[in-house]
């Protein structure tokens, strides 16, 4: 069981990275002018990184707990899902959402 729990922590880390990649993909995708594309493609992940550093990281300055933490993670990971959906990658959006729900549920049950 220890190996499965450790694997879930690895999946959670990969989900964080996948959310950042999804935000960049969503920003660079679509029919927009070049400045807007660059702004969204780089700015979206940058905003997510700043939010994670402030509220989501284990060493964050402003710790979130309980329902606030759940809401923050729902919005944070949801941003990645939404970016994929807007970019036209609906299958990837669904996959990211499903893996997030399963992994976060296991993390809550196992108190990770």
C-alpha positions in Angstrom: 0.0 0.0 0.0 2.9 2.3 0.7 4.0 2.1 -3.0 0.5 3.0 -4.2 0.3 6.0 -1.9 3.7 7.2 -3.1 2.6 6.7 -6.7 -0.5 8.8 -6.1 1.8 11.6 -4.8 3.7 11.4 -8.1 0.5 11.5 -10.0 -0.6 14.6 -8.1 2.7 16.3 -9.0 2.2 15.3 -12.7 -1.3 16.7 -12.6 0.1 20.1 -11.4 2.5 20.1 -14.3 -0.2 19.0 -16.7 -2.4 21.9 -15.6 0.4 24.3 -16.4 0.9 22.7 -19.8 -2.8 22.8 -20.5 -2.9 26.5 -19.7 -0.1 27.2 -22.1 -1.7 25.0 -24.8 -5.0 26.8 -24.4 -3.3 30.2 -24.5 -1.3 29.5 -27.6 -4.2 27.7 -29.4 -7.0 29.4 -31.1 -7.5 32.2 -33.6 -6.1 35.3 -32.0 -3.6 38.0 -32.8 0.0 37.3 -32.0 0.3 39.6 -28.9 -2.9 38.1 -27.3 -1.7 34.6 -28.0 1.7 35.2 -26.4 0.0 37.0 -23.5 -2.3 34.1 -22.8 0.2 31.4 -23.6 2.8 32.7 -21.2 0.6 34.7 -18.8 -1.9 32.0 -18.1 0.7 29.5 -16.7 2.5 32.4 -14.9 -0.6 33.4 -13.1 -1.3 29.8 -12.1 2.3 29.4 -10.8 1.9 32.5 -8.7 -1.4 31.3 -7.3 0.1 27.9 -6.5 3.1 29.5 -4.8 0.9 31.7 -2.7 -2.0 29.3 -1.8 -1.4 25.7 -3.0 2.2 24.7 -2.3 3.0 22.9 0.9 5.4 25.8 1.7 2.9 28.5 0.6 2.8 31.8 2.4 -1.0 31.6 2.9 -2.0 28.1 3.9 -5.5 27.0 2.7 -7.3 24.2 4.5 -10.7 22.5 4.4 -13.4 23.9 2.1 -11.2 26.8 1.0 -8.5 24.3 -0.1 -11.0 22.3 -2.0 -12.4 25.4 -3.7 -8.9 26.6 -4.6 -7.9 23.3 -6.1 -11.2 23.0 -8.0 -10.6 26.4 -9.6 -6.9 25.8 -10.2 -7.2 22.3 -11.8 -10.4 23.4 -13.4 -8.5 26.2 -15.2 -6.4 23.5 -16.9 -9.4 21.5 -17.9 -11.2 24.7 -19.2 -8.1 25.7 -21.2 -8.0 22.3 -22.9 -11.7 22.4 -23.7 -11.5 26.0 -25.1 -8.5 24.9 -27.3 -10.6 22.1 -28.8 -9.0 19.2 -26.9 -12.2 17.9 -25.3 -10.8 14.4 -24.9 -7.7 15.6 -23.1 -9.9 17.9 -20.9 -12.1 15.0 -19.9 -9.0 12.8 -19.2 -7.4 15.5 -17.1 -10.6 16.0 -15.1 -11.1 12.3 -14.5 -7.5 11.7 -13.3 -7.7 14.8 -11.1 -11.0 13.6 -9.4 -9.7 10.1 -8.9 -6.2 11.1 -7.6 -7.5 13.9 -5.3 -10.2 11.6 -3.9 -7.6 9.0 -3.1 -5.4 11.7 -1.6 -8.3 12.9 0.6 -9.0 9.3 1.8 -5.4 8.6 2.5 -4.8 12.1 4.1 -2.0 13.0 1.7 
